[in-house]
Amino acid sequence: MPSWKELRRFCERDGWELYKNTDHYFYRKTDDRGNIKRTKVSRGNGEIKGHLWKEILNKQLQVTEEYFNKMI
């Protein structure tokens, strides 16, 4: 499973906009159809647990694990 640091790196490399920087990093990205995707990244440096990671990948990032790994 990836770490929170790797999720942040993905967002930065994949063109996500950091729109709020508080106790978490908040990113958003507009897709080709005009839909806005959002994700929240913890400031922690630990690993993202299995079920949470799958939900972030599928519902928030909406990319494959292969694409994510290529971008980090």
N, C-alpha and C positions, 0 to 999 in steps of 0.2 A: 504494500500500500504506500502511496506517496505521502510526503510530509506537507505540512501547511506552507512551508517555505517553497516547496516545489509547485504548489497550487498558485502561489503568488507569482512565481517566475513564469508559469504558463500564462497567466492573465496578462502580464507585461509583454511577453513575446507574441501573444496572439492578438494584440491590439485592443484589449479591454481598457476602459477608462476608469481610473481611480477617482471616484466622485465623493467619497467621504473617508476620512482617516481619523478614527476615534480609537476606541478600545479594540476595534477590528478594522480590517481594510475592506471597503465596499467597492466592488467593481461592477461595471455594466458595459454591455456591448449591444449594438443594434445589428440584427442580422439582415440578410438580403431582402427579406419580405417586410422589413420595418418593425419587426418585433424586438422588444428590448429584453435582453437576458441579464439577470443579475446574480451575483454570488457574493458571499461574505467569507472572508479569510481570517482565521484566527492569527493573532500575533505569536502564538505558541510555536515551538519548533518540533513538536512531536509528530507522530504518524497519525494520519486520518484513519479512523477505524472502518472496517469493512462495509457495513451497511450504510453508514453515513457517506463514505466515499462513493459508493454506487449511486446514491441519491444525488449527490453533487454532480457527478459525471453525467448522469442521464437527464435530470430535471433542470439543473441550473446551467451547466456548460453546454449540454446537448452536443457532445462530441464522442467519438469512440476512444477507448483506452489507447489504441495504437496512435491516434492523432495526438492525444495528450502527451504520450511518451516521446513522440517525435519533437514536440515543441519545447519540452523541458531540457 
